[in-house]
Amino acid sequence: MENRLKNKNADSADVWTAIQHLHKAIAAGGVDPKLLTLVHLRASQINGCSACVHASVTAGKKAGETDERLHGVAAWRETPFYTDAERAALVLAEAATRLQDGAQGVTDAVWDEVNAHFTEEEIGAINLEIAVTNFFNRINRTIKEPAGKTWG
């Protein structure tokens, strides 16, 4: 696969600054980076973004995530590897990502489960991680960003 966009950095300093601020805001939410990686990975799997799936696995390993848990995210409901809080975050990631499929989106039941495990600040960070992931997934799918390449 070859990237359709040859010069991703042209005149984009403002974009990169904005993205850095979003990542700082996510980090400031106090959520374990491993959990954010799982959320990023699951949304990227749903969207079929190979570049972000690859980036999630790489980031997860750097954060100390296990191969077992990274590989299990695709079928997380059928595995014993995740806590109830992680499961709630993965449900939120799926519900927020699958909007285009005509799914219900984030129901009150999903929201209540997330609220049972996270503070409002943490939920804000998880929600922003989901949104940023979907943002990058759509860009990468549009321009055919290959797995293993990096932005920036």
Helices and strands as residue ranges (DSSP letters): H 13-28, H 33-47, H 50-62, H 67-72, G 73-78, H 84-97, G 98-101, H 108-117, H 120-143
